[in-house]
Protein backbone atom coordinates (compact mmCIF):
# COMPACT_ATOMS: atom_id res chain seq x y z
CA UNK A 1 0.00 0.00 0.00
CA UNK A 2 1.43 3.38 -1.06
CA UNK A 3 2.23 5.72 1.84
CA UNK A 4 0.63 9.17 1.66
CA UNK A 5 3.08 12.11 1.56
CA UNK A 6 3.63 14.00 4.79
CA UNK A 7 2.10 17.43 5.20
CA UNK A 8 4.25 20.51 5.67
CA UNK A 9 3.57 20.49 9.41
CA UNK A 10 4.48 16.81 9.75
CA UNK A 11 7.82 17.08 7.92
CA UNK A 12 10.69 17.43 10.33
CA UNK A 13 8.58 16.40 13.35
CA UNK A 14 10.44 13.61 15.23
CA UNK A 15 8.56 10.36 15.48
CA UNK A 16 6.80 9.86 18.79
CA UNK A 17 6.81 13.56 19.67
CA UNK A 18 3.59 14.60 21.41
CA UNK A 19 1.34 17.04 19.63
CA UNK A 20 1.41 20.55 21.15
CA UNK A 21 -2.21 20.42 22.33
CA UNK A 22 -1.37 17.52 24.68
CA UNK A 23 -0.31 19.93 27.40
CA UNK A 24 -0.12 17.36 30.20
CA UNK A 25 2.12 15.03 28.17
CA UNK A 26 4.42 17.53 26.50
CA UNK A 27 6.58 18.22 29.58
CA UNK A 28 7.79 16.14 32.49
CA UNK A 29 6.50 16.93 35.97
CA UNK A 30 9.81 18.49 37.04
CA UNK A 31 9.98 20.76 33.98
CA UNK A 32 6.36 21.76 34.41
CA UNK A 33 6.96 22.70 38.07
CA UNK A 34 10.14 24.61 37.21
CA UNK A 35 8.43 26.67 34.53
CA UNK A 36 5.50 27.43 36.83
CA UNK A 37 7.93 28.80 39.45
CA UNK A 38 10.24 30.73 37.15
CA UNK A 39 7.70 33.34 36.06
CA UNK A 40 6.49 34.46 39.53
CA UNK A 41 10.03 34.40 40.94
CA UNK A 42 11.27 36.52 38.02
CA UNK A 43 8.39 38.93 38.56
CA UNK A 44 9.27 39.28 42.26
CA UNK A 45 12.96 39.83 41.46
CA UNK A 46 12.15 42.59 38.93
CA UNK A 47 9.71 44.14 41.41
CA UNK A 48 12.42 44.22 44.12
CA UNK A 49 14.99 45.74 41.75
CA UNK A 50 12.62 48.49 40.62
CA UNK A 51 11.69 49.31 44.23
CA UNK A 52 15.36 49.41 45.26
CA UNK A 53 16.17 51.77 42.40
CA UNK A 54 13.28 54.08 43.31
CA UNK A 55 11.64 53.67 39.91
CA UNK A 56 8.30 52.75 41.49
CA UNK A 57 8.16 55.63 43.96
CA UNK A 58 6.36 54.75 47.21
CA UNK A 59 5.39 51.26 46.02
CA UNK A 60 6.20 48.77 48.81
CA UNK A 61 8.88 46.20 48.08
CA UNK A 62 8.26 42.44 48.27
CA UNK A 63 9.96 42.34 51.68
CA UNK A 64 7.68 45.07 53.03
CA UNK A 65 4.63 43.25 51.68
CA UNK A 66 5.85 40.03 53.25
CA UNK A 67 6.19 41.84 56.57
CA UNK A 68 2.64 43.19 56.24
CA UNK A 69 1.37 39.70 55.46
CA UNK A 70 3.07 38.34 58.57
CA UNK A 71 1.63 41.16 60.67
CA UNK A 72 -1.90 40.56 59.36
CA UNK A 73 -1.60 36.82 59.86
CA UNK A 74 -0.32 36.97 63.43
CA UNK A 75 -2.20 39.88 65.00
CA UNK A 76 -5.33 41.98 64.40
CA UNK A 77 -5.03 44.82 61.91
CA UNK A 78 -4.97 48.34 63.39
CA UNK A 79 -8.17 49.42 61.60
CA UNK A 80 -10.82 46.73 61.90
CA UNK A 81 -9.13 44.79 64.74
CA UNK A 82 -9.41 41.48 62.89
CA UNK A 83 -6.74 39.08 61.67
CA UNK A 84 -6.11 38.11 58.07
CA UNK A 85 -7.86 34.78 58.69
CA UNK A 86 -11.00 36.53 59.88
CA UNK A 87 -11.07 38.73 56.77
CA UNK A 88 -10.35 35.75 54.54
CA UNK A 89 -13.07 33.67 56.16
CA UNK A 90 -15.63 36.44 55.67
CA UNK A 91 -14.73 36.82 51.98
CA UNK A 92 -14.77 33.06 51.33
CA UNK A 93 -18.14 32.68 53.06
CA UNK A 94 -19.65 35.32 50.78
CA UNK A 95 -18.13 34.03 47.56
CA UNK A 96 -19.01 30.39 48.25
CA UNK A 97 -22.58 31.26 49.23
CA UNK A 98 -23.18 33.44 46.18
CA UNK A 99 -21.44 30.97 43.87
CA UNK A 100 -23.57 28.00 44.88
CA UNK A 101 -26.79 30.00 44.56
CA UNK A 102 -25.61 31.07 41.09
CA UNK A 103 -24.78 27.45 40.25
CA UNK A 104 -28.31 26.29 41.04
CA UNK A 105 -29.97 29.17 39.21
CA UNK A 106 -27.52 29.53 36.31
CA UNK A 107 -27.15 25.87 35.35
CA UNK A 108 -30.83 25.13 35.93
CA UNK A 109 -31.97 28.12 33.90
CA UNK A 110 -29.40 27.41 31.20
CA UNK A 111 -30.64 23.84 30.81
CA UNK A 112 -34.24 25.01 30.53
CA UNK A 113 -33.35 27.73 28.02
CA UNK A 114 -31.23 25.38 25.94
CA UNK A 115 -33.75 22.52 25.93
CA UNK A 116 -37.09 24.31 25.68
CA UNK A 117 -37.45 26.94 22.89
CA UNK A 118 -40.39 28.56 24.68
CA UNK A 119 -38.25 29.24 27.78
CA UNK A 120 -35.35 30.47 25.64
CA UNK A 121 -37.39 33.01 23.68
CA UNK A 122 -39.12 34.17 26.87
CA UNK A 123 -35.99 34.75 28.97
CA UNK A 124 -33.23 35.46 26.45
CA UNK A 125 -34.06 39.19 25.98
CA UNK A 126 -34.16 39.78 29.75
CA UNK A 127 -30.88 37.90 30.31
CA UNK A 128 -29.13 39.83 27.55
CA UNK A 129 -30.35 43.17 28.92
CA UNK A 130 -29.19 42.50 32.48
CA UNK A 131 -25.97 40.63 31.64
CA UNK A 132 -23.94 43.64 30.38
CA UNK A 133 -24.56 45.62 33.58
CA UNK A 134 -21.42 45.27 35.76
CA UNK A 135 -22.06 43.63 39.16
CA UNK A 136 -20.43 46.63 40.83
CA UNK A 137 -23.22 48.86 39.46
CA UNK A 138 -25.71 46.97 41.63
CA UNK A 139 -23.94 47.77 44.91
CA UNK A 140 -26.14 50.73 45.88
CA UNK A 141 -29.35 48.80 45.16
CA UNK A 142 -27.98 45.75 46.97
CA UNK A 143 -27.34 47.82 50.10
CA UNK A 144 -30.79 49.42 49.77
CA UNK A 145 -32.51 46.02 49.47
CA UNK A 146 -30.44 43.92 51.90
CA UNK A 147 -28.82 46.53 54.21
CA UNK A 148 -25.19 46.30 55.33
CA UNK A 149 -23.88 42.77 55.92
CA UNK A 150 -23.28 39.53 54.07
CA UNK A 151 -26.51 39.53 52.06
CA UNK A 152 -25.63 42.36 49.60
CA UNK A 153 -22.16 40.89 49.05
CA UNK A 154 -23.64 37.45 48.32
CA UNK A 155 -26.08 39.10 45.91
CA UNK A 156 -23.21 40.82 44.06
CA UNK A 157 -21.33 37.51 43.87
CA UNK A 158 -24.46 35.85 42.51
CA UNK A 159 -24.80 38.48 39.76
CA UNK A 160 -21.17 38.09 38.79
CA UNK A 161 -21.30 34.31 38.56
CA UNK A 162 -24.75 33.51 37.20
CA UNK A 163 -24.55 34.92 33.66
CA UNK A 164 -21.40 33.06 32.52
CA UNK A 165 -23.06 29.89 33.80
CA UNK A 166 -26.29 30.58 31.90
CA UNK A 167 -24.54 31.43 28.63
CA UNK A 168 -22.16 28.46 28.71
CA UNK A 169 -24.88 26.02 29.71
CA UNK A 170 -27.16 27.17 26.89
CA UNK A 171 -24.27 26.92 24.42
CA UNK A 172 -23.42 23.45 25.69
CA UNK A 173 -26.98 22.19 25.27
CA UNK A 174 -27.28 23.73 21.80
CA UNK A 175 -24.00 22.08 20.74
CA UNK A 176 -25.15 18.54 21.60
CA UNK A 177 -25.15 16.30 18.53
CA UNK A 178 -28.82 15.81 17.59
CA UNK A 179 -27.95 12.39 16.17
CA UNK A 180 -27.30 11.22 19.73
CA UNK A 181 -30.71 12.47 20.85
CA UNK A 182 -32.42 10.83 17.89
CA UNK A 183 -30.60 7.57 18.55
CA UNK A 184 -31.70 7.61 22.19
CA UNK A 185 -35.29 8.33 21.13
CA UNK A 186 -35.16 5.44 18.68
CA UNK A 187 -34.15 3.15 21.54
CA UNK A 188 -37.23 4.23 23.50
CA UNK A 189 -35.92 7.09 25.68
CA UNK A 190 -38.39 9.83 26.51
CA UNK A 191 -37.59 13.56 26.59
CA UNK A 192 -36.65 13.55 30.27
CA UNK A 193 -34.31 10.57 29.87
CA UNK A 194 -32.66 12.15 26.84
CA UNK A 195 -32.07 15.34 28.82
CA UNK A 196 -30.48 13.56 31.80
CA UNK A 197 -28.66 10.73 30.02
CA UNK A 198 -27.55 12.39 26.77
CA UNK A 199 -27.79 16.18 26.83
CA UNK A 200 -26.37 16.99 30.26
CA UNK A 201 -23.33 14.65 29.99
CA UNK A 202 -22.58 16.00 26.49
CA UNK A 203 -22.91 19.63 27.62
CA UNK A 204 -20.90 19.10 30.83
CA UNK A 205 -17.54 20.40 29.46
CA UNK A 206 -19.07 23.77 28.58
CA UNK A 207 -21.07 23.85 31.81
CA UNK A 208 -17.87 23.43 33.81
CA UNK A 209 -16.18 26.14 31.74
CA UNK A 210 -19.05 28.42 32.73
CA UNK A 211 -18.50 27.53 36.38
CA UNK A 212 -14.80 28.39 36.15
CA UNK A 213 -15.46 31.71 34.45
CA UNK A 214 -18.30 32.47 36.86
CA UNK A 215 -16.15 31.75 39.90
CA UNK A 216 -13.42 34.12 38.68
CA UNK A 217 -15.91 36.92 37.99
CA UNK A 218 -17.61 36.27 41.35
CA UNK A 219 -14.32 36.62 43.24
CA UNK A 220 -13.49 39.91 41.51
CA UNK A 221 -17.03 41.21 42.04
CA UNK A 222 -16.91 40.38 45.75
CA UNK A 223 -13.64 42.26 46.31
CA UNK A 224 -15.04 45.32 44.51
CA UNK A 225 -18.21 45.16 46.62
CA UNK A 226 -16.24 44.84 49.86
CA UNK A 227 -14.22 47.92 48.93
CA UNK A 228 -17.35 50.06 49.24
CA UNK A 229 -18.22 48.59 52.62
CA UNK A 230 -20.99 46.05 52.04
CA UNK A 231 -19.73 44.02 54.99
CA UNK A 232 -17.90 44.52 58.26
CA UNK A 233 -14.86 42.48 57.28
CA UNK A 234 -13.22 41.22 54.11
CA UNK A 235 -10.10 41.41 51.98
CA UNK A 236 -11.55 44.20 49.87
CA UNK A 237 -12.15 46.27 52.98
CA UNK A 238 -8.48 45.91 53.96
CA UNK A 239 -7.50 47.39 50.58
CA UNK A 240 -9.95 50.28 50.91
CA UNK A 241 -8.99 51.27 54.46
CA UNK A 242 -5.23 50.83 54.00
CA UNK A 243 -5.43 52.89 50.81
CA UNK A 244 -7.17 55.69 52.70
CA UNK A 245 -4.48 55.67 55.40
CA UNK A 246 -1.66 55.26 52.85
CA UNK A 247 -0.57 51.91 54.28
CA UNK A 248 0.24 50.56 50.85
CA UNK A 249 2.08 47.50 52.17
CA UNK A 250 -1.18 46.29 53.76
CA UNK A 251 -3.06 47.06 50.56
CA UNK A 252 -0.64 45.11 48.35
CA UNK A 253 -0.54 42.28 50.91
CA UNK A 254 -4.31 41.93 50.59
CA UNK A 255 -3.95 41.98 46.79
CA UNK A 256 -1.43 39.12 47.01
CA UNK A 257 -3.81 37.08 49.15
CA UNK A 258 -6.65 37.76 46.70
CA UNK A 259 -4.51 36.54 43.80
CA UNK A 260 -3.39 33.41 45.65
CA UNK A 261 -6.93 32.51 46.69
CA UNK A 262 -8.17 33.08 43.14
CA UNK A 263 -5.44 30.77 41.84
CA UNK A 264 -6.34 28.14 44.44
CA UNK A 265 -10.07 28.30 43.63
CA UNK A 266 -9.35 27.85 39.91
CA UNK A 267 -7.03 24.94 40.78
CA UNK A 268 -9.89 23.25 42.65
CA UNK A 269 -12.22 23.82 39.68
CA UNK A 270 -9.68 22.29 37.29
CA UNK A 271 -9.33 19.26 39.57
CA UNK A 272 -13.10 18.89 39.67
CA UNK A 273 -13.20 19.20 35.88
CA UNK A 274 -10.67 16.40 35.48
CA UNK A 275 -12.57 14.17 37.89
CA UNK A 276 -15.93 14.75 36.17
CA UNK A 277 -14.60 14.59 32.62
CA UNK A 278 -12.27 11.61 32.83
CA UNK A 279 -13.93 10.21 29.71
CA UNK A 280 -12.81 13.18 27.57
N, C-alpha and C positions, 0 to 999 in steps of 0.2 A: 504493500500500500504506500502510495507516494506521500511524503511528509509535506504538510503545508508550510510555506515560507513564514518566517518570523516577522512580526510587526516591528515597526521602528522602535517602539517602547520596549519590546522584548529582546532586541539585539543588544548584546553587551551585558545583559542581566545575568549574574552568576546563577547556576542551577541551584535550586534549593533555597534561594534567598526569599524571605517573607515579603509579601506585598506590603506597600507602605500603609494601607488602611488597617493592617493587623497590628494595632498599637501595642497590645499586650504581649505580642510575640516578637516584636522587632528588636527589643532591647532586653538584656538580662536584668535581673532584679537589682543587682549592685549598680549597674549603669543608670538605671531608672532612678534609684534613690539619689545617686550623686548629682544627676542633672536637676532633680527637684530641689536640692539643697543649694546648688551653685547660684541660681538666680536670686533668691532672697538674701543670701550672704553677700553677694556682690552689691546688691541694692543697699544693704546696711553699711558696707564699707564705703561706698560712694557718698552716702548720707553723712557719715562721720567725717569724711574728708572735707566735704563742703561746709559742714558746721565749724570745723576747726579752722578753716580758712576765712570764715566770716562771710562767705558768699550767700548764706541763707538768712542773714540778719539774726533776729531773736529766736529763730526756730530751734527748739530743744534738740540736743544731740541724742543718739541712741542710748548712751549711758545715763543721761538725765531722764529719759523716758523709762528706762529700766528701773531707775530709782523710784520714780513715781508709781510704777506698777507694784513694786515691792511695798511701798508705803500704803497704797490702796488695798493691797492684799492682806496686810498684817494689822492695820489699824483703821478706825473709821476716818472717813474724809472730813476735812475741816468745815465743810459747807452743809452737808445733809446728815452728817454723823452716822454714816452707814459704810460698811466695808464693801470692797469690790464684789464679794460673793453675794451680798445682799442686793446690790444693783443688778448683777448678772442674773440672779434668780428671778427678780421682778421682770426683767426684759424677756427671759426665756418663757416664763409663765404666760406672758401676753402673746408672744409670737406663736407658741404651741397651741394655745387656746384658739386664737384667730385662724391659724392654719388648718386645724382640724374641722372647724366649722366651715371654712371655705372648701375643704376637701369634700365634705358631705354635700354641700350645696352645688359646688362647681362641677364635680364629676357627675352627680345625679342629674343636674340640669343639662349638662353637655350630652349625656346619654339620651335623654328625652328629646333634646333638640336634634340630635343626629339621627335618631331612629324614627321619630314621628314628624312628618312634614308639617302637620298642623301646629305642633308646638314650636317648631323652628320659625315658621313665618309669623307666629304670634309674638315671640320673644326676641327674635333677632334684631329688630329695629331698636327696642329698648336697650338691649345689651350693648349695641354699637354706639348708642348715644351716651351711655354712662361710662363705658370703658375708657374713652380718651381722657376723662377728667382725672387728674392726678390724685392719688389718695390723700396727699397733704392738703389739698383744697377742701377736704371734708372736715378738717380738724375743728373749725369753729362750730359747725353743725353738730359734730360728734359730742363736743363739750356741752352744747346747748341741750341735746337730747339725753345724754347719759351722765352729765355732771363730771366733776374731776374724779379720777380713779382709774381702775383697770378697764372698765367697760368701753370708754371711748378709744383707748389704745387697741383693744381687741377688735373693735369695729374697723379701725383704720387698717389693721393687719388683714382682716377679712377682705376688705375692698382691694388691697394690693394683691392678694393671692388668688381671689376667686376668678378673675377674668382670664388670666393665662390658662387656668384649668378648664374653663368652659370652652375656650377657643380650641385648645389642643384636643380635648375630648371629642368635640364635634368633628374636627378634622380627622381624628382617628377612626371614628365610626363611618364617616363618608368614604374613607380610603379602603374600607374592607372589601375584599374581592367578592362581588355579587355571585360569582360561580359557587363559592363556598356556601353561601346562604341558600342558593337554589339546590345544591346537592343535599344539604341538610333537610330542606323541605321535601325533597324527593324521597328521602329515607323516613319520612313521617314526623319530623320535628315541627312543632308549632312555633308561632312567632315568639313566644316567651323563651322557649328552649333555644331558638336560634340566637336570640339576644344574649343569653347567658353563656351558651356553650360555644358560639362561633364569633359573634361580634365583639364582645368584651375582651376575650383573649387576644383577638387580632388587633384590637385598638389599644391594647395595654402599653406598647412602647411609647406611643404618642401621649397617652394619659400620664405616664410617669414623667415624660419630658415636661408636660404642663405642671406637674407637681414640683419639679425641680425649679423651673422658672418662677412659679408662684411663691415658693419658699424664699428665693432670693429677693424678689420684689417685696414680700411681706417683711423681711428683716430690715431692708432699707426704709420701708414706710414706717415701721415701728420706731426706729431711731429718730427719724424726722419728727414724728408725733411727740416723742418724749422730749425733744428739744424745745417744744413750746409748752411743756408742763402739763401734759395730760395725766400724769401720774406722780406720785410722791417720790418714787425712786426709779432708777433706770440708767443705762449707759448713756443714752442721749442726754439725760439731764446733767450728767457729769460734764459732758462736752459744753453744754450751754452755760453752766455756772462757772466752770473754769475759764471759759472764754471771756466771760464778763469780768472776772477778777484777774485776767491776764496770766493765769497759771497754765501756760501752754503745754508744759510737760504732762499735767494731768489730762488735758484735752487730747493730746496725741496718744497717751497711754490708753485712754478709752477707745480711741480709733483703732489701735492695735488689737485690743480685745475684740472689738466688733468684727474686724477682719478675720481673726483667728476663729471666732465662733461661726462666722459665715462659711469659712472653709470647712470646718468640722461638720456643719449641718449638711453641706453639699456632699461631703464624703459619706455621711450616713445614707443620703438619698441614692448615691451611686452604688453603695453596697446593697441597698434594698432592691435597686433595679437589677443588679446581677443575680440576686437570689430569685426574683420573680420572673426573670426572663432568661433562665438558664437554657431554654430551648432555642434561643435565637443564636 
